[in-house]
Amino acid sequence: MLDALAAPFRLALVAEDPLARGALSRALSDQGGDQVVLATGTQAELEAAGGDAPDAVLWDTGLRPPEREGRVEAPDLGAPVLALVTDEAAGEVALTVGARGLLFRDAPPASLLAALHAVARGLTVFEPGLAELRGAPRASAASSPTNAESLTPREREVLALLAEGLSNKAIADRLAISEHTAKFHVNAVLAKLGVQRRTEAVVRAARLGLVTL
């Protein structure tokens, strides 16, 4: 237990702009403490690199979130995502694709670090000016099948395994990932489908034609 408490807080820093990555990395390092930036890079670079999942991901969306194949996707690194956004519209997009917290891009470093620790513990964090967005993606997920489009390829794999009745450990073994990463993906699937339980996720996915029972 003492070793777990003493373990460093591991971060991944995702930004398309190398200047933004450098500035954020220096700002967080200047805060001291036990945080360690495991990796920095673009979204494509870090997702391709793989490796151990961090405790939290800091995602600088830039002037506008990057799009893949005509849609925006949050970084899929096996950890909760804190998004840095320019305005309310960008914040709504980031929440819809799975971000757990939102801060403006000019947030002070101390606030960034506190928010990263919070999302790593499963909490949601909102800049006061973005607080009215709280819950909006969840509400739309429950009523609109189009939210299923935000599922990443890995989350679709996890959903298919949920439909087989597999546990988090069994999903991790099947996909050759850690149980921690499997749990993160399961939680992301539940959130995007607007449900609280695994069985509800399977039922909703079946109604949307995502899985066959």
Buried (B, 14 or more C-beta within 10 A) or exposed (E): EEEEEEEEBBBBBBBBEEEBBEBBBEBBEEEEEEBBBBBBBBBEEBBEEEEBBBBBBBBBBBEBBBEEEEEBBBBBBBBBBBBBBBEBEBBBBBBBBBBBBBBBBEBEBEEBBBBBBBBBEEEBBBBEEBEEBEEEBBEBBEEEEEBBEBBBEBBBBBBBBBBEEBBBEBBBEBBEBBBBBBBBBBBBBBBBBBBEEBEEBBBBBEEBEBBEE
